């Protein structure tokens, strides 16, 4: 745990969380779901592994499949994306992902001091799936995702800030894209180093576990 700008306690009125790599890790079960989708299409798709899913986690949902399958025909890519989207939600609704350690107690602690929100680059329905497996779902007051409006994460962060009248928000995420989006939205950024990304700068604090947030906020 590292704080760059002194004590952060009592400096914010709200926390906006990224989801994948910050609150849970669903990459193993997403890979399982996409493998099911791969078996459903009539054309060849390279096997989907957890490592491949981890490599694109945090990207906008449309961009994911452009990166994974750059040489695939657009019609086939869209068909596979649709199959993956359905299989992913069905699979995660059933078995969920891996909640990070001490999520429940950390969120309970933070919710007594801050308003809590989620902004993710995921498809519509994904955050709801996470919340259905989260023991403290009711502590998150609202959420926004790429699938809602098809807009960049920075704009979704701005929407949450504007729509809920947040005066002093902070964003917690685990990738360079999260940092850049928070910066574009004018929101300070806390880096979750236990997630999928690597960063050396551009954050006001670094936490090495979700529970570390209790020590700095």
C-alpha positions in Angstrom: 0.0 0.0 0.0 1.4 3.4 -1.0 -0.1 6.9 -0.7 1.4 9.5 -3.0 -0.4 12.6 -1.7 -0.5 12.2 2.1 -3.6 11.1 4.0 -6.7 10.5 1.9 -9.1 10.2 4.8 -12.0 12.6 4.6 -11.0 14.0 1.3 -13.7 12.3 -0.8 -17.5 11.9 -0.7 -17.7 8.9 -3.0 -15.8 6.0 -4.5 -16.4 4.7 -8.0 -15.1 1.2 -8.6 -14.0 -0.6 -11.7 -15.3 -4.2 -11.6 -13.0 -6.8 -13.3 -9.6 -6.9 -11.6 -10.8 -4.6 -8.8 -13.9 -6.2 -7.1 -13.7 -9.7 -8.7 -11.9 -11.9 -11.1 -14.2 -13.7 -13.5 -11.6 -14.5 -16.2 -11.6 -18.3 -15.6 -15.4 -18.6 -16.0 -15.6 -16.1 -18.8 -13.0 -18.3 -20.7 -15.2 -21.3 -20.0 -18.3 -19.4 -21.3 -16.5 -18.3 -24.5 -15.3 -21.8 -25.1 -18.9 -22.9 -24.9 -19.8 -20.2 -27.5 -16.9 -21.4 -29.7 -18.5 -24.8 -29.9 -21.8 -23.3 -30.9 -20.6 -21.5 -34.1 -20.1 -23.2 -37.4 -16.8 -21.7 -38.2 -13.3 -22.1 -36.7 -12.2 -19.9 -33.7 -8.9 -20.2 -31.9 -9.3 -21.7 -28.4 -10.2 -19.2 -25.7 -7.9 -19.5 -22.6 -8.0 -17.7 -19.3 -4.7 -16.0 -20.4 -6.3 -14.6 -23.5 -9.3 -13.3 -21.6 -7.0 -11.7 -19.0 -5.1 -9.9 -21.8 -8.2 -8.0 -22.9 -9.9 -7.5 -19.6 -10.9 -3.8 -19.2 -11.3 -3.1 -22.9 -14.7 -2.0 -24.2 -16.7 -5.1 -25.1 -16.7 -4.4 -28.9 -13.0 -3.7 -28.9 -12.3 -7.0 -27.2 -13.3 -9.1 -30.2 -11.4 -6.9 -32.6 -8.3 -7.5 -30.6 -8.9 -11.2 -30.1 -9.9 -11.9 -33.7 -8.4 -9.2 -35.9 -8.4 -11.4 -39.0 -11.9 -12.8 -38.7 -14.7 -11.7 -41.1 -16.8 -9.0 -39.5 -20.1 -11.0 -39.9 -18.5 -14.0 -38.2 -16.9 -11.9 -35.5 -20.2 -10.3 -34.6 -21.9 -13.7 -34.6 -19.2 -15.1 -32.2 -19.4 -11.9 -30.0 -23.1 -12.3 -29.7 -22.7 -16.0 -28.8 -20.0 -15.1 -26.2 -22.2 -12.4 -24.7 -25.1 -14.7 -24.1 -22.9 -17.6 -22.9 -21.0 -15.3 -20.6 -24.1 -13.9 -18.8 -25.7 -17.4 -18.6 -22.5 -18.9 -17.2 -21.8 -16.1 -14.7 -25.4 -16.0 -13.5 -25.0 -19.6 -12.6 -21.5 -19.8 -11.1 -20.2 -16.2 -10.8 -16.6 -15.1 -10.6 -14.0 -15.0 -7.8 -14.7 -12.2 -5.3 -11.5 -10.7 -4.0 -10.6 -11.4 -0.4 -12.3 -9.4 2.3 -14.7 -7.7 -0.2 -17.7 -7.9 2.1 -16.1 -6.3 5.1 -14.2 -3.7 3.0 -17.4 -2.6 1.2 -19.3 -2.5 4.5 -16.6 -0.3 6.0 -16.4 2.0 3.1 -20.2 2.4 2.7 -20.4 3.9 6.1 -18.2 6.7 5.0 -18.7 7.1 1.2 -21.3 6.7 -1.5 -20.3 3.7 -3.6 -20.7 3.2 -7.4 -19.4 0.9 -10.2 -18.3 1.9 -13.7 -17.1 -0.8 -16.1 -16.4 -1.4 -19.8 -18.5 -4.5 -19.8 -21.7 -5.5 -21.7 -25.2 -4.8 -20.3 -26.2 -7.2 -17.7 -22.7 -8.0 -16.5 -22.6 -5.7 -13.5 -26.1 -7.0 -12.5 -24.6 -10.5 -12.6 -21.8 -9.5 -10.3 -24.3 -7.9 -7.9 -26.3 -11.1 -7.8 -23.3 -12.9 -6.4 -22.1 -10.0 -4.2 -23.1 -10.3 -0.5 -23.1 -6.5 -0.2 -24.8 -5.6 -3.5 -27.1 -3.1 -1.8 -24.2 -1.0 -0.7 -23.6 0.1 -4.3 -26.0 3.0 -5.1 -25.8 2.9 -8.9 -23.7 1.7 -11.8 -22.9 2.4 -15.5 -21.3 0.3 -18.2 -20.1 0.4 -21.8 -23.1 -1.6 -22.9 -25.6 1.0 -21.6 -24.8 3.8 -24.1 -21.7 2.5 -26.0 -19.6 5.4 -24.8 -16.1 5.5 -23.4 -15.5 4.8 -19.7 -14.5 8.4 -19.0 -18.0 9.5 -20.2 -19.6 6.9 -18.0 -17.6 8.1 -15.0 -18.8 11.7 -15.8 -22.4 10.4 -16.0 -22.2 8.9 -12.5 -20.6 12.1 -11.1 -23.2 14.3 -12.7 -26.3 12.2 -12.2 -25.6 11.7 -8.5 -24.3 15.1 -7.7 -20.9 13.8 -6.5 -18.6 16.6 -5.4 -15.3 14.8 -4.4 -15.3 11.3 -6.1 -12.3 9.0 -6.4 -12.0 6.1 -8.9 -10.4 2.7 -8.0 -9.2 0.6 -10.9 -6.5 -1.8 -12.0 -5.4 -0.9 -15.5 -3.8 2.0 -17.5 -7.2 2.4 -19.2 -8.9 2.9 -15.9 -6.3 5.6 -14.9 -6.6 7.4 -18.3 -10.4 7.3 -18.1 -10.5 8.7 -14.6 -8.0 11.4 -15.6 -10.1 12.4 -18.6 -13.2 12.5 -16.3 -11.3 14.8 -13.8 -11.4 12.2 -11.0 -8.4 11.2 -8.9 -7.3 7.6 -9.4 -6.3 4.8 -6.9 -4.4 1.9 -8.5 -5.4 -1.6 -7.5 -2.1 -3.3 -8.1 -3.5 -6.8 -7.3 -5.6 -6.7 -10.5 -4.5 -7.2 -14.2 -2.5 -4.1 -15.0 0.9 -2.6 -14.2 1.4 1.1 -13.4 4.3 3.2 -12.1 2.6 6.6 -12.0 -0.5 8.6 -12.5 -2.3 7.6 -9.3 -2.7 9.2 -5.9 -2.3 5.9 -4.1 -1.7 2.2 -4.7 -3.4 -0.6 -2.9 -2.0 -4.2 -3.0 -5.3 -5.7 -1.8 -8.9 -4.6 -1.7 -8.8 -4.5 2.1 -6.0 -1.9 1.9 -8.6 0.7 1.0 -9.7 0.6 4.7 -6.3 1.9 5.7 -6.2 4.9 3.4 -9.8 6.0 3.0 
